[in-house]
Amino acid sequence: MNIQDMNLADWTAVLLAPVTVTGAVVAALAWRTSAGVRRDQADAEQKRRHREMRPELHLALDMKWPPEAGLLVVKLMGPRDVERYDRIRVEVRDDGKNRQPRHDVTAEQIRLQVWGPFRLRPGTDGADHDGRAAEQDDQAVTDSWLFTVERTTPPAWYSGGDSAWRSDYADEPLRFRIEVGLGDQSWVEMQEVPQPQRSAYEDGGLTVV
C-alpha cells in the first residue's frame, strides 16, 4: 500500500500495532508467571504432604535368645492419616571407622564385613546372605516388622579373635538405616539402638528406643 493512499483507519491500525504487540507480550509474561506460581504452590503442597506422611517408628531390641541372638522390632506408630506402608528396608550401618585396605585385605573384604555388635541373620526375615540388609513387605500402622539379629564374628585377619572382637563392641549401639516406602515415595531414618545390659538377659533383655 502506498503511503499516500492510507486513510485514517489505516493510520490508526499502524499506530495501535505496537500497543497490541506489547499487550500480547504482557499477557504471555503474566501467564508464565501464573503458571510458575501454580507449580511452586503444587511443589510446596507436595513437600508438606510428604512431611505429614513421614512414618513414626519405634525400635526395640528383644534378646529372645541371649546372648547370641534376638529380634529387632520396628513398630509403625503413625501417622494417623496413613493406614499402611508398602515396604521397609533395614540396613545395618558400620561403626563409622575409616578402614583402609592393605596388602592382605581388600576393599571388598572390608565392605562385606559388618563392623558392629550385631548383624541381620542371613536368609532370615528377608535378610541378604551377608546379613547387611533386609527387606519386607507392607504393614499397617500399629503393627511391627520383625528382624532376627545375631552377633557378628570377626574377619579372619582381625587380631585378638572372638573375645577381643566382642570386647571392642561390648558397649557399642546397633546402628541402622531404615527406609519405608509408600507408592513412589520413601522416607529414610538413621537410628541407633543400645545393647541391653548383660544383667537384663534373664528377663529377655528388652531395649526400646
N, C-alpha and C positions, 0 to 999 in steps of 0.2 A: 504494500500500500504506500502510495506517495504521501509524503507529509502534508502536501498542500490539500490533499483530498480528505484528511482526517477531520471529522466533525467533533462536536462537544462530547458525545458519548465515547468516541474513540480515545480522546484525551483523558477522559475520566478513568477509563479502563487502564490506561498506561500509568497514570498517577497512583491508582489504587493497587497495582500489581505488587509493589514491594510490601505494602501493608498485608496483603493476602499471604505472601510468602512468609513474612515474619510471624503472622498468626499461626500458620501451619507449623513452623519451627517451634514456637512456644507450646503449641498443643502437643507436639511429639515429645518435647522435653518433659512436659507435665505428665504425660502418660508413662514415660520411662521412670520418672521419679516415683510416681504412684505404684508402679509395678515393683520397684526396688523396695519401697516401704512395706508392701504386702509380703514380699519374700523375707525381709528382716523380721516382720511380725510372726510369720509362719515358723521361721527358724527359732525365734525366741520361745514360741509356744512349744515347739518340739523339744527343745532343751529343758524347759520347765517340766514338761510331762515326763521326760526321761529321768530327771532328778526325783520326781514324785514316785516313780515306779521302781526305784532302787530297792533291791531286796534287803530285808533286815535279817542278818544271820547271827545266830548264837552258836559258838563252837564248844564242844566238850570232849575231853579225852577220858574214856572209861576203860580202866585197866582190868578187863574181864579175865585175862589170863596172865596175871602178874608173875614175874616182872618182864616177861618177854614180849607180850603182845596185848593189844587192846582194840578198842573201837574209837575211831574219830566220828563224832556225831555232829553233823551240820544241820541245825534246826532252822527251818524257814519261818520266821516270826511275823513277817509282814512284807509289804504294807497292806492296809485293809482293802484297797480298791483293786488289788490284783489277786485273782483266785489261785493261780498256779503258774509255775515257770516250766519251760520246756526241757531244760538240761542244766547240768553242772559239770565243771571240770575242776578238779583239785590237783594242784601240783606242789610237790614238796620243794621248798627252797633250801639252798645250801646255806652254810653258816656265814657266808659273806667274805671269807678269807680269799685273798688273791693267790691261788696256787699256780705255779708255772711248770711246764714240762721240763724234764731233764733227760739225761741220756738213756735211762731205763724206764721212763714213764712218759707216755704220750699225752697230748692234749685231749685226745678222745677218751683215754682211760680216766683221766681226771674228770671229764664231763659226765661220764656214765656213773661214777661213784656218787652216792647220796651222802653228802657231808653234813651229818646231823645225827641226833639220837635215834630217830625212827624213820622208817620208810613205809610206803603203802605195800601191803603184801602182794607180790606179783601174781597176776592171774586171778585175783580175788576182788569181787565188788567193782569190776570194771577197770582194775589197775593194769598197767602195761607190764612187760616182762622185766623191766628194770626197777619197778617199784617207785618210779619217779612221779607218774601222773595217773589219774583215774577219771573216767567219765561215766556218768549215769544219766538216765532219762528223767522225765518230769516228776515233780512233787507238788502237792498242794500246800498252800500256806498253813502253818501249824504242824506240818509233817516234817520228817527228818530224812536226810541222806546218811547212810552208814558206810564207813570205810574201815576195813581191817588194817591195822598198822602193826608193824613188828620192828624190833630193834635192828639197827644196821650192824653190819660186820665190817671190819677194816679191810682195805685192799691189801693185796699180797706184799706190796712194798712199804706198808706202814710199819714203822719201828715200834716195838712195845707190845704188839699183839692185841688180843681182845680186851684184856684187863686195862691196858693203857688207853685204848680207844674209849671204853665205857667211862673211865675216869675223866677223860677230856670232855665228854659230853654229858656228864652227870647232872649239871645244873643248867644246861642249855635248853631253851624252849624249842618246840616244834614250830617250824615256820612254813606257812602255806601261801600260795597264790590261788585265789578262788574266783572262778568266772562263772556267772549264772546268766543264762540266756532265755530270751522270750522272743520268738519270731526272728526278725533280723536285728534285734537289739541285744546288747550284752552289757554286763556290769562286772567290774573287777574290784576285788578287795585283797589287801595284804593283811594276813592275820598271824598272830603268834599264840601258841598255847603252852603254858608252862607245864613241866613234867610234874606228876604227883610225887609227893614225898614217899620214900620207901615205907614209912610207918603207916601210910594210908592204904597199902596194898591189901591188908587183911579185909577191909570193908569195900574193896573194889577200886579204890584209888581214883575217884572221880574228880576231875578238874574241869571247871566250867569257865568260859570266857564270855 
